Amino acid sequence: MTREQYLLQCLQEECAEVQLICSKYNRFGPESHHPDDPKKVTNRKLLALEIIDLMAVIQAVGMNQMLEEMHPKDIEPAIKAKMDR
């Protein structure tokens, strides 16, 4: 497995983990937690942790020159447009 393949696999897995916790957050609520979790980590906290993991992988993908160059002048309008929707 190449480094690119590994990072793409990590990216895919992190996206799936974010998707899963979003589903649990939606189904059971933000303050709910797994009944067998002795630490009672809430879905809200798990979502934050998974998003941090995803951001780390996105950064690794970028640092390995796997993305087209992205300029703040291009990113900011795209984020604003997404937020407006």
VMD Tcl script that builds the backbone (N, CA, C; Angstrom):
set m [mol new atoms 255]
animate dup $m
set s [atomselect $m all]
$s set {name element resname resid chain x y z} {
  {N N MET 1 A 0.859 -1.179 0.000}
  {CA C MET 1 A 0.000 0.000 0.000}
  {C C MET 1 A 0.898 1.233 0.000}
  {N N THR 2 A 0.607 2.142 -0.896}
  {CA C THR 2 A 1.388 3.380 -0.950}
  {C C THR 2 A 0.923 4.331 0.152}
  {N N ARG 3 A 1.719 5.356 0.374}
  {CA C ARG 3 A 1.344 6.372 1.374}
  {C C ARG 3 A 0.031 7.049 0.967}
  {N N GLU 4 A -0.119 7.349 -0.316}
  {CA C GLU 4 A -1.362 7.966 -0.788}
  {C C GLU 4 A -2.560 7.060 -0.535}
  {N N GLN 5 A -2.420 5.780 -0.827}
  {CA C GLN 5 A -3.519 4.833 -0.590}
  {C C GLN 5 A -3.859 4.771 0.894}
  {N N TYR 6 A -2.816 4.748 1.729}
  {CA C TYR 6 A -3.030 4.709 3.174}
  {C C TYR 6 A -3.790 5.948 3.649}
  {N N LEU 7 A -3.358 7.113 3.200}
  {CA C LEU 7 A -4.014 8.352 3.633}
  {C C LEU 7 A -5.444 8.436 3.115}
  {N N LEU 8 A -5.683 7.988 1.902}
  {CA C LEU 8 A -7.054 7.972 1.381}
  {C C LEU 8 A -7.928 7.016 2.179}
  {N N GLN 9 A -7.367 5.874 2.579}
  {CA C GLN 9 A -8.116 4.933 3.412}
  {C C GLN 9 A -8.433 5.564 4.762}
  {N N CYS 10 A -7.462 6.259 5.346}
  {CA C CYS 10 A -7.694 6.950 6.620}
  {C C CYS 10 A -8.767 8.018 6.462}
  {N N LEU 11 A -8.713 8.774 5.373}
  {CA C LEU 11 A -9.705 9.809 5.118}
  {C C LEU 11 A -11.095 9.207 4.998}
  {N N GLN 12 A -11.191 8.128 4.263}
  {CA C GLN 12 A -12.476 7.442 4.098}
  {C C GLN 12 A -13.005 6.955 5.447}
  {N N GLU 13 A -12.149 6.361 6.252}
  {CA C GLU 13 A -12.573 5.840 7.550}
  {C C GLU 13 A -13.007 6.966 8.492}
  {N N GLU 14 A -12.273 8.062 8.511}
  {CA C GLU 14 A -12.649 9.174 9.382}
  {C C GLU 14 A -13.981 9.781 8.946}
  {N N CYS 15 A -14.194 9.897 7.644}
  {CA C CYS 15 A -15.482 10.396 7.155}
  {C C CYS 15 A -16.614 9.475 7.600}
  {N N ALA 16 A -16.385 8.171 7.540}
  {CA C ALA 16 A -17.400 7.206 7.975}
  {C C ALA 16 A -17.667 7.326 9.470}
  {N N GLU 17 A -16.624 7.578 10.263}
  {CA C GLU 17 A -16.808 7.727 11.703}
  {C C GLU 17 A -17.600 8.991 12.032}
  {N N VAL 18 A -17.346 10.068 11.303}
  {CA C VAL 18 A -18.133 11.290 11.491}
  {C C VAL 18 A -19.587 11.011 11.115}
  {N N GLN 19 A -19.787 10.322 10.018}
  {CA C GLN 19 A -21.142 9.976 9.574}
  {C C GLN 19 A -21.863 9.149 10.636}
  {N N LEU 20 A -21.181 8.192 11.220}
  {CA C LEU 20 A -21.788 7.328 12.235}
  {C C LEU 20 A -22.192 8.118 13.479}
  {N N ILE 21 A -21.307 8.969 13.980}
  {CA C ILE 21 A -21.650 9.711 15.196}
  {C C ILE 21 A -22.730 10.747 14.902}
  {N N CYS 22 A -22.771 11.282 13.688}
  {CA C CYS 22 A -23.874 12.185 13.319}
  {C C CYS 22 A -25.203 11.443 13.407}
  {N N SER 23 A -25.213 10.215 12.959}
  {CA C SER 23 A -26.432 9.407 13.019}
  {C C SER 23 A -26.851 9.158 14.465}
  {N N LYS 24 A -25.885 8.816 15.316}
  {CA C LYS 24 A -26.197 8.574 16.735}
  {C C LYS 24 A -26.667 9.859 17.423}
  {N N TYR 25 A -26.014 10.952 17.108}
  {CA C TYR 25 A -26.379 12.268 17.655}
  {C C TYR 25 A -27.833 12.577 17.284}
  {N N ASN 26 A -28.146 12.339 16.019}
  {CA C ASN 26 A -29.495 12.594 15.515}
  {C C ASN 26 A -30.536 11.666 16.146}
  {N N ARG 27 A -30.202 10.393 16.245}
  {CA C ARG 27 A -31.143 9.394 16.761}
  {C C ARG 27 A -31.378 9.501 18.254}
  {N N PHE 28 A -30.299 9.650 18.996}
  {CA C PHE 28 A -30.391 9.554 20.452}
  {C C PHE 28 A -30.211 10.877 21.187}
  {N N GLY 29 A -29.771 11.908 20.465}
  {CA C GLY 29 A -29.594 13.223 21.070}
  {C C GLY 29 A -28.149 13.526 21.405}
  {N N PRO 30 A -27.830 14.814 21.527}
  {CA C PRO 30 A -26.450 15.235 21.752}
  {C C PRO 30 A -25.885 14.843 23.113}
  {N N GLU 31 A -26.735 14.760 24.113}
  {CA C GLU 31 A -26.237 14.461 25.462}
  {C C GLU 31 A -26.314 12.973 25.808}
  {N N SER 32 A -26.800 12.175 24.886}
  {CA C SER 32 A -26.868 10.731 25.095}
  {C C SER 32 A -25.461 10.132 25.006}
  {N N HIS 33 A -25.307 8.949 25.576}
  {CA C HIS 33 A -24.027 8.234 25.511}
  {C C HIS 33 A -24.320 6.742 25.421}
  {N N HIS 34 A -23.327 5.982 25.024}
  {CA C HIS 34 A -23.504 4.534 24.937}
  {C C HIS 34 A -23.750 3.993 26.340}
  {N N PRO 35 A -24.754 3.127 26.506}
  {CA C PRO 35 A -25.091 2.646 27.854}
  {C C PRO 35 A -23.967 1.862 28.536}
  {N N ASP 36 A -23.046 1.295 27.758}
  {CA C ASP 36 A -21.943 0.526 28.348}
  {C C ASP 36 A -20.674 1.352 28.558}
  {N N ASP 37 A -20.735 2.653 28.271}
  {CA C ASP 37 A -19.561 3.503 28.417}
  {C C ASP 37 A -19.453 3.998 29.851}
  {N N PRO 38 A -18.463 3.515 30.608}
  {CA C PRO 38 A -18.330 3.956 32.003}
  {C C PRO 38 A -17.999 5.443 32.125}
  {N N LYS 39 A -17.385 6.028 31.079}
  {CA C LYS 39 A -17.039 7.454 31.112}
  {C C LYS 39 A -18.211 8.329 30.680}
  {N N LYS 40 A -19.233 7.713 30.100}
  {CA C LYS 40 A -20.441 8.425 29.660}
  {C C LYS 40 A -20.115 9.601 28.725}
  {N N VAL 41 A -19.261 9.334 27.743}
  {CA C VAL 41 A -18.888 10.366 26.775}
  {C C VAL 41 A -20.103 10.626 25.881}
  {N N THR 42 A -20.521 11.883 25.819}
  {CA C THR 42 A -21.729 12.240 25.085}
  {C C THR 42 A -21.491 12.234 23.570}
  {N N ASN 43 A -22.588 12.134 22.847}
  {CA C ASN 43 A -22.512 12.211 21.391}
  {C C ASN 43 A -21.949 13.554 20.942}
  {N N ARG 44 A -22.244 14.608 21.672}
  {CA C ARG 44 A -21.701 15.936 21.351}
  {C C ARG 44 A -20.171 15.904 21.411}
  {N N LYS 45 A -19.627 15.311 22.473}
  {CA C LYS 45 A -18.172 15.220 22.639}
  {C C LYS 45 A -17.568 14.290 21.592}
  {N N LEU 46 A -18.223 13.157 21.336}
  {CA C LEU 46 A -17.720 12.224 20.336}
  {C C LEU 46 A -17.675 12.863 18.954}
  {N N LEU 47 A -18.689 13.662 18.637}
  {CA C LEU 47 A -18.698 14.349 17.347}
  {C C LEU 47 A -17.503 15.299 17.245}
  {N N ALA 48 A -17.242 16.041 18.297}
  {CA C ALA 48 A -16.094 16.952 18.296}
  {C C ALA 48 A -14.786 16.177 18.100}
  {N N LEU 49 A -14.647 15.067 18.810}
  {CA C LEU 49 A -13.421 14.265 18.697}
  {C C LEU 49 A -13.248 13.695 17.291}
  {N N GLU 50 A -14.327 13.218 16.700}
  {CA C GLU 50 A -14.248 12.655 15.346}
  {C C GLU 50 A -13.937 13.742 14.314}
  {N N ILE 51 A -14.490 14.920 14.498}
  {CA C ILE 51 A -14.195 16.013 13.564}
  {C C ILE 51 A -12.727 16.420 13.677}
  {N N ILE 52 A -12.187 16.426 14.886}
  {CA C ILE 52 A -10.757 16.719 15.070}
  {C C ILE 52 A -9.917 15.671 14.347}
  {N N ASP 53 A -10.284 14.393 14.497}
  {CA C ASP 53 A -9.554 13.330 13.788}
  {C C ASP 53 A -9.621 13.537 12.278}
  {N N LEU 54 A -10.796 13.883 11.777}
  {CA C LEU 54 A -10.965 14.126 10.350}
  {C C LEU 54 A -10.102 15.298 9.893}
  {N N MET 55 A -10.087 16.361 10.684}
  {CA C MET 55 A -9.273 17.531 10.330}
  {C C MET 55 A -7.783 17.163 10.278}
  {N N ALA 56 A -7.345 16.302 11.184}
  {CA C ALA 56 A -5.942 15.873 11.196}
  {C C ALA 56 A -5.609 15.102 9.922}
  {N N VAL 57 A -6.505 14.223 9.505}
  {CA C VAL 57 A -6.257 13.454 8.288}
  {C C VAL 57 A -6.292 14.368 7.068}
  {N N ILE 58 A -7.221 15.316 7.039}
  {CA C ILE 58 A -7.268 16.265 5.927}
  {C C ILE 58 A -5.947 17.031 5.842}
  {N N GLN 59 A -5.419 17.423 6.989}
  {CA C GLN 59 A -4.140 18.128 6.992}
  {C C GLN 59 A -3.029 17.224 6.455}
  {N N ALA 60 A -3.018 15.959 6.859}
  {CA C ALA 60 A -2.002 15.025 6.370}
  {C C ALA 60 A -2.110 14.835 4.859}
  {N N VAL 61 A -3.334 14.743 4.357}
  {CA C VAL 61 A -3.545 14.623 2.913}
  {C C VAL 61 A -2.984 15.855 2.200}
  {N N GLY 62 A -3.260 17.024 2.736}
  {CA C GLY 62 A -2.745 18.253 2.145}
  {C C GLY 62 A -1.233 18.345 2.204}
  {N N MET 63 A -0.654 17.940 3.325}
  {CA C MET 63 A 0.802 18.012 3.492}
  {C C MET 63 A 1.528 17.049 2.551}
  {N N ASN 64 A 0.830 16.038 2.090}
  {CA C ASN 64 A 1.420 15.075 1.164}
  {C C ASN 64 A 1.113 15.407 -0.293}
  {N N GLN 65 A 0.784 16.665 -0.543}
  {CA C GLN 65 A 0.532 17.180 -1.886}
  {C C GLN 65 A -0.474 16.346 -2.673}
  {N N MET 66 A -1.515 15.892 -1.987}
  {CA C MET 66 A -2.541 15.078 -2.643}
  {C C MET 66 A -3.731 15.919 -3.097}
  {N N LEU 67 A -3.707 17.205 -2.805}
  {CA C LEU 67 A -4.806 18.093 -3.173}
  {C C LEU 67 A -4.293 19.184 -4.097}
  {N N GLU 68 A -5.187 19.694 -4.909}
  {CA C GLU 68 A -4.857 20.903 -5.651}
  {C C GLU 68 A -4.637 22.009 -4.619}
  {N N GLU 69 A -3.823 22.960 -4.952}
  {CA C GLU 69 A -3.569 24.060 -4.034}
  {C C GLU 69 A -4.866 24.821 -3.766}
  {N N MET 70 A -5.098 25.116 -2.510}
  {CA C MET 70 A -6.304 25.835 -2.114}
  {C C MET 70 A -5.895 27.164 -1.497}
  {N N HIS 71 A -6.467 28.232 -2.023}
  {CA C HIS 71 A -6.150 29.566 -1.535}
  {C C HIS 71 A -7.296 30.076 -0.657}
  {N N PRO 72 A -6.959 30.815 0.410}
  {CA C PRO 72 A -8.011 31.381 1.262}
  {C C PRO 72 A -9.046 32.181 0.477}
  {N N LYS 73 A -8.611 32.850 -0.585}
  {CA C LYS 73 A -9.562 33.635 -1.381}
  {C C LYS 73 A -10.606 32.751 -2.052}
  {N N ASP 74 A -10.279 31.477 -2.263}
  {CA C ASP 74 A -11.230 30.531 -2.841}
  {C C ASP 74 A -12.043 29.818 -1.759}
  {N N ILE 75 A -11.407 29.561 -0.634}
  {CA C ILE 75 A -12.038 28.790 0.441}
  {C C ILE 75 A -13.110 29.601 1.158}
  {N N GLU 76 A -12.789 30.836 1.506}
  {CA C GLU 76 A -13.719 31.659 2.283}
  {C C GLU 76 A -15.070 31.849 1.601}
  {N N PRO 77 A -15.126 32.168 0.296}
  {CA C PRO 77 A -16.441 32.285 -0.346}
  {C C PRO 77 A -17.211 30.953 -0.389}
  {N N ALA 78 A -16.478 29.866 -0.551}
  {CA C ALA 78 A -17.135 28.555 -0.573}
  {C C ALA 78 A -17.740 28.223 0.789}
  {N N ILE 79 A -17.020 28.541 1.856}
  {CA C ILE 79 A -17.535 28.317 3.208}
  {C C ILE 79 A -18.743 29.200 3.456}
  {N N LYS 80 A -18.655 30.461 3.050}
  {CA C LYS 80 A -19.778 31.368 3.242}
  {C C LYS 80 A -21.024 30.879 2.481}
  {N N ALA 81 A -20.831 30.441 1.257}
  {CA C ALA 81 A -21.950 29.937 0.453}
  {C C ALA 81 A -22.581 28.722 1.122}
  {N N LYS 82 A -21.754 27.838 1.669}
  {CA C LYS 82 A -22.264 26.637 2.345}
  {C C LYS 82 A -23.046 27.029 3.590}
  {N N MET 83 A -22.515 27.987 4.344}
  {CA C MET 83 A -23.187 28.441 5.573}
  {C C MET 83 A -24.513 29.115 5.255}
  {N N ASP 84 A -24.565 29.842 4.143}
  {CA C ASP 84 A -25.793 30.530 3.738}
  {C C ASP 84 A -26.895 29.542 3.345}
  {N N ARG 85 A -26.496 28.385 2.852}
  {CA C ARG 85 A -27.492 27.368 2.478}
  {C C ARG 85 A -28.056 26.735 3.715}
}
mol reanalyze $m
mol bondsrecalc $m
mol representation Tube
mol addrep $m
